[in-house]
Amino acid sequence: MITDRKQKPLQGVRKLSALCLAVALSLPAMATDLKTSLGVDGRTIALGDLFTKVGDKAKIIVLDAPAPGKTKNISGNELQRMANKHGLDWQKPDYLRKVSITRHAHTIASSDIQLLIHEVAVDAGADPDSQIRFFGRNKGIIVPMDATADDITFEAFSLSDKGDRFSATLLVPSGGDVPTKLNLNGVLEEVRVIPVFNTSIMPGEVIQAENLSWIKYPAKRLNGRVIMTSQQLIGMTVRRPARTDKPINNNDVSAPIAVAKGDAVTMTVRTRAMLLSAGGKALENGGIGDTIRVINSKTRLTVDAKIVRPGQVEIISGPTLALGSR
């Protein structure tokens, strides 16, 4: 048998629980707020994309989303109608006219599209050693967040008889049921792989292998002055500050200075019978193999001479007069 002394604490607990429940029921529900950052990934807009604190109503669809990368405006009155319809505790502020919600997207780079078309073109008979150039298009394609270049398909593709022009119709993910059609036209250019500077090189710096990268470059834009091999560059220096990722011409580089302007040099002339020499002074900078102007220290005659090694040049014009007495 339970005594009155034991029943009193139990009755107190029951009264306290009832009081807490009554207080909880009397408190107003937490007010809903409009989200400060509005954006969606998918094709629909739900209550939870617009409002906070909506609980199990968050997934209720209220609008279609805009196209990927686009924005949709929703008026304040329309938001109020949504809130009222779904029983949300939200009141439109007087200042609110509209809000904008963006559908998130990303861009497939133009270079990725070129690779995609190049693969199809090669399968159709184009030169594998070519690259794609579009007519009038240098930007990428905007697609939904979950789409990649692999999701792009071809509705049509044609290649010219010479294999140098193409026309393509792409089917691009639109974020909806129907893909977007994209028409592209362009040319396939023959390319050559050439060395370019991948970092800035200043005059006097010796070019090393790590200073070079290789790029594909349209063959028709190359001329006989463009350097095609790394052997023509390594160990040389530049005549002027070098540009990166651009073709390098023969006149852009020279051998490192072996004779500086003002240096004393030994001038030599070789004949079948003898080797003649005289002292002189360089009037120009030059590397081994370069031709510079040199003045004879004794006769004061100026001649052209080829640098053989540091401090020594070989006369290639006016040798007799240059070495003789005045």
Secondary structure, DSSP 8 states (H G I E B T S, - for coil): ---HHHHHHHHHHHHHHHHHHHHHHHS------B-SS-EESSSEEEHHHHBSS-GGGTT-EEEE--STT-EEEEEHHHHHHHHHHTT------TT--EEEEEE-EEEE-HHHHHHHHHHHHHHTT--SSEEEEESS--S-EEEETT--GGG-EEEEEEE-TTSSEEEEEEEE--SSSS-EEEEEEEEEEEEEEEEEESS---TT----GGGEEEEEEEGGG--TTB---GGGTTT-EESS---TTS--BGGGEE--EEE-TT-EEEEEEE-SS-EEEEEEEESS-EETT-EEEEEETTT--EEEEEEEETTEEEE-S-HHHHHS--
